[in-house]
Amino acid sequence: MTDPSPALFTFFKLTVSDIESTTRFFVDGFGMTHADTVDTPQFREHMMTGKKGSATMVLFQWKDERGLENGNGYGPVGMITRTLEADLARAIAAGARQKGETISFGPARIAFVLTPDGHEIEMMQMSAGATAAGEATAR
């Protein structure tokens, strides 16, 4: 008998140029925890976790120091915040660069930042009573 349930989305990977500094960036800037490490002769990975129920972010670095190319076939990493200004300030203090201005979109306030490797992060704060899932279906 087969299980008809779809696969569970549990992690995503970001390829980075300096895994140690990027780990510090996400710990200091977003309060994530470096939960585990995979270290092979070819690559190293750091598993980064957030609060219970959030997906795991895997930082991936090739050991041969090959260059990174951030393409345009993906969207930003999304994070929900309860205090946009404070979380944005903490991310910038950790090394992020704000991309554009903070905007309002319906019941949401949204800011975009770039990590030191240029990965884009969307930080969204919903107004009281609104939910990110409900807003996502309305878009």
C-alpha positions as a Markdown table, in Angstrom:
| # | Residue | x | y | z |
|---|---|---|---|---|
| 1 | Met | 0.0 | 0.0 | 0.0 |
| 2 | Thr | 1.4 | 3.4 | -0.9 |
| 3 | Asp | 1.0 | 6.6 | 1.1 |
| 4 | Pro | -0.8 | 9.2 | -1.0 |
| 5 | Ser | 0.6 | 12.1 | 1.1 |
| 6 | Pro | 2.9 | 14.4 | -0.8 |
| 7 | Ala | 6.5 | 14.9 | 0.3 |
| 8 | Leu | 7.0 | 17.3 | 3.2 |
| 9 | Phe | 8.9 | 20.5 | 2.5 |
| 10 | Thr | 11.5 | 20.6 | 5.3 |
| 11 | Phe | 14.7 | 22.3 | 4.0 |
| 12 | Phe | 16.2 | 24.5 | 1.4 |
| 13 | Lys | 19.9 | 25.2 | 0.5 |
| 14 | Leu | 21.9 | 28.4 | -0.1 |
| 15 | Thr | 25.3 | 28.0 | -1.7 |
| 16 | Val | 27.7 | 30.4 | 0.0 |
| 17 | Ser | 31.3 | 31.6 | -0.4 |
| 18 | Asp | 32.3 | 31.6 | 3.3 |
| 19 | Ile | 30.2 | 29.2 | 5.4 |
| 20 | Glu | 31.6 | 30.4 | 8.8 |
| 21 | Ser | 30.8 | 34.1 | 8.2 |
| 22 | Thr | 27.4 | 33.3 | 6.7 |
| 23 | Thr | 26.6 | 31.1 | 9.7 |
| 24 | Arg | 27.4 | 34.0 | 12.0 |
| 25 | Phe | 25.3 | 36.3 | 9.8 |
| 26 | Phe | 22.2 | 34.1 | 10.2 |
| 27 | Val | 22.8 | 33.5 | 13.9 |
| 28 | Asp | 23.3 | 37.3 | 14.6 |
| 29 | Gly | 20.9 | 38.7 | 12.1 |
| 30 | Phe | 18.0 | 36.3 | 12.3 |
| 31 | Gly | 18.4 | 34.4 | 15.6 |
| 32 | Met | 18.9 | 31.0 | 13.8 |
| 33 | Thr | 20.8 | 28.1 | 15.5 |
| 34 | His | 23.6 | 26.2 | 13.9 |
| 35 | Ala | 22.2 | 22.8 | 14.6 |
| 36 | Asp | 24.4 | 20.4 | 12.7 |
| 37 | Thr | 27.3 | 20.1 | 10.3 |
| 38 | Val | 28.1 | 17.7 | 7.4 |
| 39 | Asp | 31.8 | 17.8 | 6.4 |
| 40 | Thr | 33.1 | 15.8 | 3.4 |
| 41 | Pro | 36.3 | 16.1 | 1.4 |
| 42 | Gln | 34.3 | 18.0 | -1.4 |
| 43 | Phe | 31.9 | 20.2 | 0.5 |
| 44 | Arg | 30.6 | 21.4 | 3.9 |
| 45 | Glu | 27.1 | 22.1 | 5.1 |
| 46 | His | 25.7 | 23.8 | 8.1 |
| 47 | Met | 22.1 | 23.1 | 9.1 |
| 48 | Met | 20.5 | 26.3 | 10.4 |
| 49 | Thr | 17.2 | 26.1 | 12.3 |
| 50 | Gly | 14.7 | 28.7 | 13.5 |
| 51 | Lys | 11.8 | 28.4 | 15.8 |
| 52 | Lys | 9.9 | 25.1 | 16.0 |
| 53 | Gly | 7.9 | 24.5 | 12.8 |
| 54 | Ser | 10.1 | 26.5 | 10.5 |
| 55 | Ala | 12.0 | 24.9 | 7.6 |
| 56 | Thr | 15.7 | 24.2 | 8.0 |
| 57 | Met | 18.1 | 26.3 | 5.9 |
| 58 | Val | 21.2 | 24.4 | 4.8 |
| 59 | Leu | 24.3 | 26.6 | 4.1 |
| 60 | Phe | 26.4 | 24.8 | 1.5 |
| 61 | Gln | 30.0 | 25.6 | 0.5 |
| 62 | Trp | 32.2 | 23.8 | -2.0 |
| 63 | Lys | 35.7 | 23.3 | -0.7 |
| 64 | Asp | 37.4 | 23.9 | -4.0 |
| 65 | Glu | 36.4 | 27.6 | -3.7 |
| 66 | Arg | 34.5 | 27.7 | -7.0 |
| 67 | Gly | 32.9 | 31.0 | -7.7 |
| 68 | Leu | 29.2 | 31.6 | -7.0 |
| 69 | Glu | 26.7 | 32.8 | -9.6 |
| 70 | Asn | 23.3 | 34.0 | -8.3 |
| 71 | Gly | 21.0 | 33.5 | -11.2 |
| 72 | Asn | 17.5 | 34.9 | -11.7 |
| 73 | Gly | 15.5 | 31.7 | -11.7 |
| 74 | Tyr | 14.4 | 31.9 | -8.0 |
| 75 | Gly | 12.6 | 34.2 | -5.6 |
| 76 | Pro | 13.7 | 35.5 | -2.2 |
| 77 | Val | 13.8 | 33.4 | 1.0 |
| 78 | Gly | 10.8 | 34.5 | 2.9 |
| 79 | Met | 10.6 | 35.2 | 6.7 |
| 80 | Ile | 7.6 | 36.3 | 8.7 |
| 81 | Thr | 8.4 | 38.9 | 11.5 |
| 82 | Arg | 6.4 | 40.4 | 14.3 |
| 83 | Thr | 8.6 | 43.4 | 14.6 |
| 84 | Leu | 9.9 | 44.4 | 11.1 |
| 85 | Glu | 11.9 | 47.5 | 12.2 |
| 86 | Ala | 13.8 | 45.6 | 14.9 |
| 87 | Asp | 14.4 | 42.5 | 12.8 |
| 88 | Leu | 15.5 | 44.7 | 9.8 |
| 89 | Ala | 17.9 | 46.6 | 12.1 |
| 90 | Arg | 19.3 | 43.4 | 13.5 |
| 91 | Ala | 19.9 | 41.9 | 10.0 |
| 92 | Ile | 21.6 | 45.1 | 8.8 |
| 93 | Ala | 23.8 | 45.2 | 11.9 |
| 94 | Ala | 24.8 | 41.6 | 11.0 |
| 95 | Gly | 25.9 | 42.6 | 7.5 |
| 96 | Ala | 22.7 | 42.6 | 5.4 |
| 97 | Arg | 22.0 | 45.5 | 2.9 |
| 98 | Gln | 18.5 | 46.7 | 2.5 |
| 99 | Lys | 17.2 | 46.5 | -1.1 |
| 100 | Gly | 14.9 | 49.4 | -1.8 |
| 101 | Glu | 12.5 | 50.9 | 0.7 |
| 102 | Thr | 10.1 | 49.2 | 3.2 |
| 103 | Ile | 6.7 | 48.9 | 1.4 |
| 104 | Ser | 3.1 | 48.3 | 2.4 |
| 105 | Phe | 1.1 | 45.7 | 0.5 |
| 106 | Gly | -2.4 | 45.2 | 1.7 |
| 107 | Pro | -2.2 | 44.3 | 5.4 |
| 108 | Ala | 1.6 | 43.6 | 5.1 |
| 109 | Arg | 4.7 | 45.6 | 5.5 |
| 110 | Ile | 7.6 | 44.2 | 3.6 |
| 111 | Ala | 11.4 | 44.8 | 3.5 |
| 112 | Phe | 14.0 | 43.1 | 1.3 |
| 113 | Val | 17.6 | 42.6 | 2.3 |
| 114 | Leu | 20.6 | 41.0 | 0.6 |
| 115 | Thr | 22.9 | 38.7 | 2.5 |
| 116 | Pro | 26.7 | 39.2 | 2.2 |
| 117 | Asp | 26.6 | 36.6 | -0.7 |
| 118 | Gly | 23.8 | 38.5 | -2.4 |
| 119 | His | 20.9 | 36.1 | -1.6 |
| 120 | Glu | 17.6 | 38.0 | -1.3 |
| 121 | Ile | 15.5 | 37.8 | 1.9 |
| 122 | Glu | 11.9 | 39.0 | 2.1 |
| 123 | Met | 10.9 | 40.1 | 5.6 |
| 124 | Met | 7.1 | 40.4 | 6.0 |
| 125 | Gln | 5.1 | 41.7 | 9.0 |
| 126 | Met | 1.3 | 41.2 | 8.9 |
| 127 | Ser | -1.0 | 43.7 | 10.5 |
| 128 | Ala | -3.0 | 42.5 | 13.5 |
| 129 | Gly | -5.6 | 40.0 | 12.6 |
| 130 | Ala | -4.1 | 39.2 | 9.2 |
| 131 | Thr | -2.3 | 36.0 | 8.3 |
| 132 | Ala | 0.5 | 35.4 | 5.8 |
| 133 | Ala | -1.3 | 32.2 | 4.5 |
| 134 | Gly | -4.6 | 34.1 | 4.0 |
| 135 | Glu | -2.8 | 37.0 | 2.3 |
| 136 | Ala | -0.9 | 34.6 | 0.1 |
| 137 | Thr | -4.1 | 33.1 | -1.3 |
| 138 | Ala | -5.5 | 36.6 | -2.0 |
| 139 | Arg | -2.5 | 37.6 | -4.2 |
